Amino acid sequence: MRLVLTGGGTGGHIYPALAIGREAMEREPGTTLLYIGTKRGLESRLVPAQGLRFESVDITGFRRSLSLENVRTIVRFLKAVRRSKQLLREFKPDAVVGTGGYVCGPVVYAASRLGIPTLIHEQNVVPGLTNKFLSRYASAVAVSFADSLPHFAGRPNVKFAGNPVATAVAKADAGQGFASLGLPAGTPFVLAVGGSRGAQAVNDAVLAMLPGLADLEGVHLVFVTGDRYFQDASARLRELPPRLAGRVHALPYVHNMPEVLAASSLVVSRAGASSLAEITSLGVPAILVPSPNVTGNHQQPNAESLAAAGAAEMVLERDLSGERLLALVAAIMRDPARRERMAQASRRLGKPDAATAVYEQLRGIIRQS
C-alpha cells in the first residue's frame, strides 16, 4: 500500500494518523508512507523522528470573525491545494487519510479532486470545522465516539471505529507500570495528570486535596505535574507530613503512560480525545476535567459522553476545587463495586481494535475505487 497521512497542529491529530500508518505497515509489509503537514505544527518534529518521509504545505485556519486574514487564508488554501496535488501526483498513493487540523483541508480536498480514495478520522464527539468541510468530499468517515455519528448523517460510509491510539495501549503491562513507579504490584493509586504539559487548575485542586488523602488508608497518589509546574508543586509537597509524603509520588512527565494508566485504580484527567481513547481501551475509571481553553470547547462533549455511560465523573473547571475533587476521589476509592462498574462501562466504550477497524475501512474504499 502507498498511503498519505495528514493531520497536524496537536498530538491529538498526529498520533491517530501514525497509529493508522503503523497498522497498515504491520498488515502489509512493504507499505510506503508519506506524511503531509505544516512546518509550524508539532508534526514537523514528531513525524521525521519516526523515520517517515515528511513534506509540508503552508496553511492556517480561518478566524471565527470577519477578518482580512481570512482572505489571506483562502489564498494560502488555494496554493496549498496546488502544492498537495503536486505531491500526490508524484507519490501516487492508493489512499489519503486525514485526521484533523487545518492541514487536512487542502490535502484531502486535493486528493478528492484527483480521484484518490480519501478517509477522514474524527477524534472528538463534536467534529472540527475542517472535518465538517471535508466530509462532503471524503470517500469514508471514521469516528471515535458513537455520539459523533449524527454529525455526519447523510454522508456515505460513516463508521464508529474508535480512536486508533487505543490499539497501541490495549496490551499495556500494569506490572511494568507499578515497577516504573517503585510501587508493589497491586498498590491502589490515583493517577492525576493534566495533559502532557500539565494544567494549573488541575494541579491546584490536587494540591489542595492532599491533606484529605491521609484519610484514604493505603491509597497512593501519582501526580504528573507537567515540566513547567514541577518545581512549584515539589515545593508544596515538601510541606506534607512524613506519613503522607510517602504516599505522594510527583513526576514532571511520564514516558510510559499506558503502563502507568493500566496500573492505576482511578485517573483524574483532562478529556482530550487521545487520553480518553487510552482510558477506555484499558477500562480505567475516571474523573474528567475538560479544558475550557480548546477550540470549540470540544473536550466537554467528550467528557459528557463518558459520564453519560457511567464510565466517568465530570467536573467543569469553573466548579473544580480541592474539596470537590477529594469528595469524588474518596467516594470512588472507598467503593470497589462502584469502581468496577465504572471500569466495565469504560471498557464497553473502548475500542482496542480501532486501528484495525480503520484499516479495514480504508482497504474497502481502495477496493471500490
N, C-alpha and C positions, 0 to 999 in steps of 0.2 A: 504494500500500500504506500502511496505517496500522499502525505497528509499535511495540510497547512493548519496551524493553530494560531489563533489570535485572541487576545484578551489582555487588558492592561490596567495600569494605574495602581491597583492594590493586590495583595496576595489572594484576596477572596476571588478575584477573577483569574489570576495566573495559575494557582495551584490546581484548580479543576482542569484547566487546559493541559497542564503537564501530566496529570493523572490519566486523562484520556489518551494522550500520546504514549504514555508508558504501557497502558493496556493494549494498545494497537501493536506496539513493538513486541510485547510478550506473546500475543496471539498470532502475530505474523512476523516471524524473524525476517529481517531484511527490510522492514518498513523504514521509509525515509521521512523525516520531519523537517518542516520549515516553520519557524515562529515569526510572525509579523507583529511588531509592537511599536512603541514610540521610544525615542532616546531619553525622554524625561521620566518615563514610568519605571517602576520597580522591575518590570520585566527585562529591561535592558541590562540589569545586573544578574537577576536570577536565572534567566534562560541560558546565556552563554556559560554560566557556571555548571550547568547540567550537560555541557558538551553538545548543545544543539545549535544548528545554524540559526542566526537571528538577523532579521532585516527590519528596517524602521520606515515609518511614514510620519509625516508631520500633521497632526490633527489635535484640535482642542474641542471642548464641549460647548454647547450652547448655554448662554446665560438665560435665566428664567424671566428676565425683564427685557424690554426693548432696549437695544444697545447697538452702537456701531460695530462693536466687537463681534456681534453675531453675523454681520455682513462679512467680516474677515474670516469667520469660521466657515461660512459657506464656500468661500474661495479656497480655503485650506482643504475642505472636504472634497471639492472637485479635483484639486491637484492630487490629493491622497488616493482618490479613485483611480486616476491615471497611473500613478506610481504602483498601486496594487495590481492593476491589470498587467503592467509590465512584469512584475514579479511572478504573477500567476501564469502568464504565458510562458515564461522561462522555466518555471518549476514543473508545470503540467501536473497539478495534483489530481488525485481521484476525488477528493472532497476537501471542503474547508469547514473548520469548526470554530465558532465564536463563543466566547464565554463571558462577554460583557466588558464594559469600559468603552470609552469613545473610539478607540482604535478599531473596534469591531465594525463600526459603521461603514467606512469606506471599503474595508477588506471584504466583508461578507456581501455587501452590495455589488462590488466589482465582480465577485465570483458568480453571483446570480445573473449578472448581465452577460457573463461569458458562458453561461450554461453549465457551470460546475456545481455538483450537488453541495448543498450547504446545510449545516446543523447549528442551531444556537442552543446554548445551555443557560438557563436562568437559575441562579443560586438562591435568590430571595423569594419570599412569598409574593411581594408586590414587584412586578418587573420594572427594571430600569428603563429610562427613556430610549436608550439605544436598542435594547432587545424588543421593546414595543414596536419601534420603527422597523426593525429587521424581520420581525415575524411575518410581515407582508411579503417578504422575498425569500425566506428560508424554505428549504425542502422539508425540514423537520425541526421540531422544538422539543427539548428535553427539560424537565423542571425538577427541582429538588424537593418541593413540597406539593402535596396533593392540593392544598389550598390555592396554588397558583393556576390550576387548570382553567377556572372560569375566566381568567385574564386573557387566555388565548383561545377562547371559544370561537369556533368557526374557522380556525386555522387547521390545515391538514397535518396529519402525522404528529400530534402532540402526545407526549408520553411522560408519565410520572416515573422518572428513573432514579431519583435521588441525586446526591452530590458525589461525584467521583472521588472526592477526597476521602470519603468514608471507606472506600475499598482498601486504601493504604493502611488504615489504622485498625481494621477489623480484627486482625490477629495479633494486636499488641500484647506483649507479655507483662502481666501485672507483677510477676516476680522480679523482673528487671526494674520495674518502677519502684518497688519497695527498696531494692538493693541500691539504686542510684541515690535514694534519699537517706540511706543509712537507717532505715526502719525495719524492724522484724516483719516478716510476711504476715499479713492479716491485721496489722495495726489500723484501727479506724482513723481516717483523717479526712478533713475538709480541705479541698483544693480551692484557693481563692486566686483568681487571675483576671486582670483587667485588659487582656489582649497582649499582643507581642510587645507593645511599648508601654503597657501599664495604663492605668486610669486613675486620676487623682480622686475622683468621687468614690470609686470602689475602695481604694486604699484607705481613705479617711474613715469609711464605715467599718472596714475590717479592723483598723487600729482602735477605733472607738469601742468595738465589741469585745476586744481581747480580755479585759478583766472578767467578763462573764464566762469566758471559756473555762475558767477554773472550776465552774460548777458542772461541766461536762466531763465526768471522770473518765480518763483514759483516751479521750479524743484529742488528736493532734491537729494542727493547722499547718498546711504548706502554703505559704504566702508568696506568690510570684509578683513582685512589685513593679517590674519594668526597670530598665537600667537607670533612667533619669530620676527615679524616685527611691532608689535603693538606699542611698546614704541617709536620707532623711528618715525613712522607715526604720533603718537599723538603729539610728539614734533613739527613736521612740521605743524600740523593742528592748534596748538595754535597760530601760526603766522598769521592766517587768520583774516581779518577784521570782527567785530561782525555781520554785516549784512549778511555775507556769512557763518560764522561759524555755525549759527543756522540751516543752510540747509545741513550740512555735518554731517553724523552720522557714526562714526568709531567704529568698533567692531572687536575683535580679532578672533571671531568664531561665527557662527550662528548654534544653535542646532535645530532650526525649519526651515531649509532651504526651504522645499516645500511650507510652508505657506508664507514665505517672497518672494520667487520666484513668487508665484501666485499673490502677490500684486504688483509686480514691473511692470513698464512700459517698461523697457529695461534692459537687462543684459549684462555686459561685463564679459567674462568668458574664461577659457581655454576650450579645446574641447575634454575632456575625454568622453568616451562613456556613462558613467552613468549620467554625467552632461547634456549631450545632450538629453538623454532619458527623463530626468526631464523637460528640457526646452521645448521639442517638445510635451510632454504629456500635458503640461499646455498652450502651444501656446504662448510663450514669445519671442518677437523679440530679436535678439542677435547680439553682436559684439564679434567675436571669435578670440582669440589669441592663436593658437595652441602651445603647448610646444614643443620646439625643442630637449628637453632633455629626451625623452621617447624612448624606444626600437623601432627601425624600423620607427621612425617618424610617428607613426600611427595616431596622432591627426590631422595632416594636411589633410589627405584624409577625415577624419570625418568632419572637418570644411568645406572643399570644397563641400561636399555633401549637407550641409545645405545652403551654399552660392549659389550653382547652382540652388537650388529650390526656392530661393528668401526669405528664412527664416532668413538669417543672412548676415552680412558683415564679411569678414575675413581680418585680418591684421597679417602678419607674424611678429614674434618678432623682427627680424632684421630691420623691417620698422616701428616699433612702437615708437611713441613719444607722448608727451603731446599735441602737436599741431594737429597731425593726429587723435588722439583719440577724442579730443574736436570737431574737424570738423565733425566726424561721429556722435558723440552723439548729437551735435546741429542739424545736418541735419535731423536726425530721430525724435528727440523730438519736433522739430518745425513743423513736418509734420504728423498730426494724420492719414491721409489717408495712408501714407506710412507705418506707424506703424501697422495699421490694415491689410494691405496687407501682411506684414511680419508675423504677428500673424496668419493669415489664412494659409499661406504657412507652418508655423511651425506646426500648428495643423494637417495639411494634412500628415505631416511626422510622427507625433506622433502616438504611438500605446499603448493607455492606457489599452488595453485588452491583453497586451503582455504575462503576466504570465499565463492567461487562455489559450492563443494560444499554448504556450509551453507545458502546462499541457496536453492539448488535443492531441498534437503530441506525447507526452510521453505515454499517455494511448493507442494510436494507435499502437505503437511498442510493447507494452506489450501484447496487444490482438493478435498480429501477431506472437508472439514468441511460 
